[in-house]
Amino acid sequence: MLVEILGCSSGITGDLRTMCLLVDQDILVDAGSGTGELSLEQAIGINTLFLTHSHIDHCGFLPLLADAAGNFRGTPLNVYALPETISAIKRNIFNGEIWPDYTALPTSERPYITFTPIRLGETVDMNGRKFTPMPTRHSVPCVGYRLDSGEASLVYSGDTTFCEDFWHQLNHIHNLEYLLIETTFLNHNASGAQRSGHMTAELLT
């Protein structure tokens, strides 16, 4: 698997972009503003999206991606996410007020987006590339993801404060090669990080 980081910041000023990983040109993990780095040709080639959670810095470009590529695609963009995440996005974004309901448009038979619920520990095999949601502790339901090519694994934590179950599972991955851990808060605000479900650099030590 080839993984390209399109965005990994909490902000959007200057050259900063929010979270989005591109995997092998056909899969995204999260759809923050880094998604906007895709060319139209690349956007059309995205078949699958794995979301960690419903916060806008991780899913905000999903409706724009669907809008840009939908007319050029013969099949929907399939989005894997927790049931709670799917419910929040349908209720608050694809509600006909913030954005059209692309789970039923342009037609119910041929929508731009389909959602597939995923649960902790449930591995999705994408032609030998395995994506497994991992536990996290955030202010809303959230997961991290293990991306396993068979030869090596990359783990992306998603948004989380210290989560014992996450580290327990991590320590049992025999082929772990790469680890991406979110550290949004500065060390002097460790209490705020824990309350809001984020990490600091010191919480990693």
N, C-alpha and C positions, 0 to 999 in steps of 0.2 A: 504494500500500500504506500502511496505517495500522499503525504499530508502537508497541505500548505496553509499557513496561518494568514487569513485575510483580515482579521481584526482580533485584538486581544486586550483592548483598553476599556476603561469605564466611561470614557468621554469621547467626543467627536470633534474637538477643536484641532486646527492644524492638520497634521497627518494622522491623527488618532482615529481609530475605528473600533466599534464594539464587536463583540465576539462572533466569529465565524471561522470554521475550519472547512477547507475544501479537500475532499478525499477522492483521488483518482478521477477527477473531472466529472464525476456523476453523482456524488453524494456530498451533502453539507451536514455539519454538526453545528447547530444553532444558526440563527439568521439575524444577527445584529447588523449594524451599518457596514461591517466588512463585506457583507453580501454585495454591496454596491460596487465593489472592485471587480466583479465579474463582467466580462463582455457579454453582449447579447447572445453570441454563439455559445459561450460557456453556460449562461443562464438556461438556455434551451436544453442543454445537455444534462442538467441536474434532474435526476429521476426521484431521488430520495432525500429526505431531510430528517435528522434526529434532533429533537429539541430537548434541552435540559429542563427548562421551566418557562413560565409565562411572562416574566418581566421583559419590558420592551427592548432593553439592550441586548436581549438574546433572541427575540422573535419579531421585532418591529419591522424588519424588511421582508417578512414572509408575504404579506399582501402585495407588496411592490414587485417581488420576484414572480409571484403568480400572474400579476398583471402584465409584466414585461414579456414573459415567455409563453403564457397560456395559449395565445392565438397560433403559435408556431408548433405546438406539441399535439400529438395524437392521443396521448394518455395523460391522466392527472399526475401532478406532483404528489407523491405519497409521503405523508408526514407521520413519523412515529413519535409518540409522546405519552406521558402519564395521562390517565383518564382525567385527572384534575386539571392538568395543563390544557388539554383539548377543550374541556368545558369552559375554562376561563377565556381562551382565545375566541371560541365561538360566541360566547356571551358578550365579550367586550370589544372585539375587533370586527369579526365577520357577522355583524348584526344589522346590516343595512343602513346604519347611521354613520359609524366610523368608516366602514368599508363594505362593499357588496359581499354577500354570502357566497364565496367561491366554492363552497362545498356543494352548492346547488346550481351554480351559474358557470357558464352560459346556459347549460341545461342540466337537469337532474341526471340525465343519462351520460353526460359528458362534462363533468365539472372540472374546474382548474385544479382543485385540491381534494384529496381524500385523506382522512385521518385514520391512523391505526393505533389503538391503545397498546401500550407496552408496560410491563411491570418489572420490578426489581428482579434481577437474576435471569430474566427471559432473553435468551440470545437470539438475535436476528442474523441469519446467514445470508450474506449478499454475495453469492458466487464465490464462496470460500473466504470472504472477508466477514469476520464476526464482530457484531456490535452488541455489547451487553451493558445494560444500565446498572449503575452502582449506587449505594446509599450515600446520601448527603444530609446535612442539616442547614436549612435555609429558612427564610421567612415565609416562603410558599413551598408547596410540594416541588421537589427538585431531584434530579439525578445527575450523576457523572456518567461517563461512558468509558468502557474498555474497548479499544479497537484492536482486534487480534488478526494478524495475517497468517497465523500458524507458526511462522518463524519468530515473530516478535510481537509484543503488545505495547501500545501507547495507551495511557490512561489520562483522561481529562476530567478534572474534578467537578466541573460546573461551579456554581456558586455554593459555597459551604463554609461554615465555621468548623472547628474541630469535630470530627465525627468518628468515633471509635470503630464503628462497623466498616466504614470506608477503609481505614488503615488495616483492619483485620483482613479484609478481602484482598487488599493490595499486597499484603505480605505473603499471600498464597498464590500469586501469579508467577508461574515458573519462568515465563519468557518475557518478563517486563523489561523493556529497554528505555522507554520514554515516559515522563510524567509531567503534566501541565497542571499546576495548582494555582488557583485564584488567590491573590493577595491584594484585595481592594483597599483595605484600611491601613493607615500608618500605625506604627507600634504604640504610640502614645494614646491611641483610642481603642485599646484591646477590648474594653467593656462594650463600646459601641459596635465593634465587629461581632462580638458574640451575640449581642441582642438582635442584630439584623441578619445574622447568618452569613458572616464573611470571615475572611482570614486576615491576619497580619503576618509579616515575616517572622516575628518572634513566636507566633503560635505554631509555626512549622518546626521549631527547634525543640 
